Amino acid sequence: MVKRRIIQIDEDKCNGCGLCAQACHEGAIGMVDGKAKLLRDDYCDGLGDCLPVCPTGAITFVEREALPYDEEAVKANQAKKQANNLPCGCPGTQSKRLQRAEAPQASENTDVPSRLNQWPVQIKLVPVNAPYFNGAHLLVAADCTAFAYGDFHNKFIKNRITLIGCPKLDSGDYAEKLTEILRNNDIKSLTIVRMEVPCCGGIEYAATRALQASGKFIPWQVVTISTSGEILE
């Protein structure tokens, strides 16, 4: 152990956007339960490529006892990722082709019915006090989830009021508006559906923070969808 400069992450400030994990080419930072974590001291070179990309100022430098930076271990880890076709960038930007079995041919005049119960659906567009919120079972979903999971309408949208957003592409934080929706309406339950990629942690973090800030005690759950379209949890 040596005393050296190393990053420190304030979990209370972290919004789970995953940009720091994307910027850390050494792989020292990862996303755990929707929050950025310093996974290994010996992977952190102390140069701070992660600092300027953090939108909330959650990352700072500290001087403390830590394992020395191990360049050889970092190179070995990078080589392992490349061998598995996992680039060091954000997992959400990895290009890959998904192989699917042929779906049964539907009748030409048969449409699958939509289960959507309201409009609009974008978090930023929906009014806070819309009448359909009263008595609603609320779905807060990352917008990619509906494309990744084949039966999204029947599994998640049916019998729920749906709000969607993308924490990586949208500016601002959803938590304040979601707090007002939960606080001002008789919401019966909250379901959060996110993708497995780190940047999607932002929508989970915003929704759970909003539930806490609202002061309401309602049933809630988080469902994670893999990029291949499977429910992970």
C-alpha positions in Angstrom: 0.0 0.0 0.0 1.2 3.5 -0.8 -0.3 6.9 -0.1 -1.3 8.4 -3.5 -3.9 10.4 -5.3 -7.0 8.4 -6.2 -10.6 9.1 -7.0 -13.5 9.1 -4.5 -17.2 8.8 -5.5 -19.9 10.4 -3.5 -22.9 8.0 -3.8 -25.4 10.6 -2.7 -24.4 12.8 -5.6 -24.2 10.0 -8.2 -27.2 9.9 -10.5 -26.2 6.6 -12.1 -25.6 7.9 -15.6 -22.6 5.7 -16.2 -20.6 8.3 -18.0 -17.6 7.9 -15.6 -17.5 4.1 -16.2 -17.5 4.9 -20.0 -14.6 7.4 -19.6 -12.5 5.1 -17.4 -10.5 3.2 -20.0 -8.7 1.3 -17.2 -11.9 -0.3 -16.0 -11.5 1.0 -12.4 -15.1 2.2 -12.3 -18.2 0.1 -12.7 -21.9 0.4 -12.0 -23.3 -1.4 -9.0 -27.0 -1.2 -8.1 -27.3 1.9 -10.2 -24.4 3.7 -8.7 -20.8 4.3 -9.8 -18.2 2.4 -7.8 -14.4 2.3 -7.7 -14.0 -1.4 -8.3 -10.2 -1.7 -7.9 -7.7 0.8 -6.5 -4.9 -0.7 -8.6 -6.8 0.0 -11.9 -7.1 3.8 -11.0 -4.2 5.7 -12.5 -5.2 8.9 -10.6 -5.3 11.0 -13.8 -9.0 11.6 -13.5 -10.5 11.2 -17.0 -13.8 10.5 -15.2 -14.0 13.8 -13.4 -15.0 16.1 -16.3 -17.7 13.8 -17.6 -19.6 13.6 -14.2 -22.6 15.9 -14.4 -23.2 16.0 -10.7 -19.7 16.5 -9.3 -19.8 13.2 -7.5 -16.1 12.4 -8.3 -13.2 14.1 -6.5 -9.5 13.3 -5.8 -8.3 12.3 -2.4 -4.9 11.4 -0.9 -5.1 8.0 0.8 -3.5 4.6 1.3 -4.2 2.5 -1.7 -2.7 -0.2 -3.9 -0.3 1.2 -6.4 -1.5 1.6 -10.0 -0.8 -1.7 -11.8 -0.5 -1.0 -15.5 0.2 -4.7 -16.4 -3.0 -5.8 -14.6 -5.0 -3.1 -16.5 -3.6 -4.2 -19.9 -4.4 -7.8 -19.1 -8.0 -6.9 -18.2 -8.3 -4.8 -21.4 -7.0 -7.7 -23.4 -9.5 -10.1 -21.8 -12.4 -7.7 -22.6 -11.2 -7.5 -26.2 -11.1 -11.2 -26.5 -14.7 -11.4 -25.4 -15.6 -8.6 -27.9 -16.4 -6.3 -25.0 -14.8 -2.9 -25.8 -13.9 -0.6 -22.9 -16.6 1.9 -23.8 -20.1 2.0 -22.6 -21.9 -1.4 -23.0 -24.9 0.5 -24.3 -22.9 1.4 -27.5 -21.7 -2.1 -28.3 -22.8 -3.2 -31.8 -24.0 -6.7 -32.2 -26.4 -8.8 -34.3 -29.0 -10.7 -32.4 -30.1 -14.0 -33.9 -33.8 -14.8 -33.6 -35.9 -17.8 -34.4 -38.6 -17.1 -37.0 -41.8 -15.8 -35.4 -45.1 -17.4 -36.5 -46.6 -15.6 -39.5 -49.5 -13.4 -38.4 -52.5 -13.0 -40.6 -52.2 -10.1 -42.9 -55.2 -8.4 -41.5 -54.5 -9.2 -37.8 -52.8 -6.5 -35.7 -51.6 -7.0 -32.1 -53.6 -4.6 -30.0 -51.8 -1.8 -28.1 -52.1 -1.9 -24.3 -51.2 1.8 -23.9 -53.6 3.5 -21.6 -52.7 7.2 -22.0 -50.9 9.9 -24.0 -48.3 11.4 -23.9 -45.8 8.9 -22.5 -42.6 10.9 -22.3 -41.7 11.9 -18.7 -40.9 15.4 -19.8 -44.2 15.9 -21.6 -46.8 14.3 -19.3 -48.7 16.7 -17.0 -48.1 16.2 -13.3 -51.8 16.2 -12.3 -53.3 14.2 -15.2 -56.6 12.5 -14.1 -55.4 9.1 -15.2 -52.7 9.1 -12.4 -55.3 8.7 -9.7 -55.5 5.1 -8.7 -52.9 4.2 -11.3 -50.3 1.5 -11.3 -47.3 3.4 -12.6 -44.7 2.1 -15.1 -41.5 4.1 -15.4 -39.4 2.6 -18.3 -36.3 3.4 -20.2 -37.4 3.8 -23.8 -35.1 1.1 -25.2 -36.9 -1.6 -23.0 -40.0 -1.6 -25.2 -37.9 -2.4 -28.3 -35.7 -5.0 -26.5 -38.5 -7.0 -24.8 -40.8 -8.6 -27.3 -44.0 -8.8 -25.2 -43.6 -5.4 -23.5 -47.2 -4.3 -24.0 -48.7 -7.3 -22.4 -46.1 -7.8 -19.7 -45.6 -4.2 -18.6 -47.9 -1.6 -20.2 -51.2 -3.5 -19.8 -53.2 -2.1 -16.8 -50.5 0.5 -16.1 -49.9 4.2 -16.8 -46.7 4.4 -18.8 -43.9 7.0 -18.5 -40.7 6.6 -20.6 -37.4 8.4 -20.9 -33.7 8.0 -21.5 -31.4 9.3 -18.8 -28.4 9.4 -21.1 -29.9 11.3 -24.0 -32.3 13.6 -22.1 -31.0 16.6 -20.3 -31.9 17.2 -16.7 -33.1 14.9 -13.9 -36.4 13.1 -13.9 -36.5 12.8 -10.1 -38.2 16.2 -9.4 -41.1 15.6 -11.8 -41.6 12.0 -10.7 -41.6 13.1 -7.1 -44.5 15.5 -7.8 -46.4 12.8 -9.7 -46.1 10.4 -6.8 -46.8 13.0 -4.2 -49.8 14.6 -5.8 -51.6 11.5 -7.0 -53.0 8.2 -5.6 -50.4 5.9 -7.2 -51.0 2.3 -6.2 -47.7 0.8 -7.3 -44.5 1.6 -9.1 -42.7 -0.6 -11.6 -39.3 0.5 -13.0 -38.1 -1.2 -16.2 -34.5 -0.5 -17.3 -31.9 -2.0 -19.6 -28.9 -3.8 -18.2 -26.4 -1.2 -19.5 -24.9 1.1 -16.9 -26.3 4.4 -18.2 -29.8 3.1 -17.6 -29.2 3.2 -13.9 -30.1 6.8 -14.1 -33.8 6.1 -14.6 -33.8 3.6 -11.7 -32.1 6.1 -9.4 -34.4 8.9 -10.4 -37.5 6.8 -9.8 -36.4 5.4 -6.5 -35.2 8.8 -5.3 -38.6 10.3 -6.3 -40.4 7.6 -4.3 -38.4 8.3 -1.2 -38.8 12.1 -1.6 -42.6 11.7 -2.1 -43.0 10.3 1.4 -45.3 7.6 0.0 -45.1 3.9 0.9 -46.3 1.9 -2.1 -45.2 -1.4 -3.6 -42.4 -1.0 -6.1 -40.1 -3.2 -8.2 -37.2 -2.9 -10.6 -37.1 -5.2 -13.7 -33.9 -5.3 -15.8 -33.9 -6.3 -19.5 -30.9 -7.6 -21.2 -29.8 -6.3 -24.6 -30.8 -9.6 -26.1 -34.4 -9.1 -24.8 -34.5 -11.3 -21.7 -35.7 -10.4 -18.2 -32.7 -10.6 -15.8 -34.4 -9.7 -12.5 
